[in-house]
Amino acid sequence: MEEILKQILGEVKGLKQDVGELKGLRQDVQGLQQAMRGLKQDVGELKTSMVKIESRIENEVIEKIRALFDAREVQQDVNQRVISTLDRIEAKIDVLQLETAHIRRVK
C-alpha cells in the first residue's frame, strides 16, 4: 500500500511538473501571439508607406517625365530651325564663293 502511495505521489509530482511546463508553453505562445500582432501592425504600416510612395511616383515623377519629354520636343524644334538656318547660310556662302571665283577669273 505504501508503495502504491509513493508511486501515486511520484506521478502527482510528474503531473505538477507537466502543468508547470504547460504554463511556460502558454506564456511562450502568448508572447508569440503578441509578436505576431506587432508584425501585422508593421506590415500594415509598410503597406501604407508603399501606397504613399506609389502615389508620389504617379504624381511627381510622371509629371517630371512628361515635362522632360515636352522639353525634348521643344529642343528638337530649335535644333531643326538652327539646322535649316545653317543650310541657308551654307548656300549663301557657296554662292559668294562662286561669285568671288568668277570675279578673280575676270581680272
Secondary structure, DSSP 8 states (H G I E B T S, - for coil): -HHHHHHHHHHHHHHHHHHHHHHHHHHHHHHHHHHHHHHHHHHHHHHHHHHHHHHHIIIIIHHHHHHHHHHHHHHHHHHHHHHHHHHHHHHHHHHHHHHHHHHHHH-
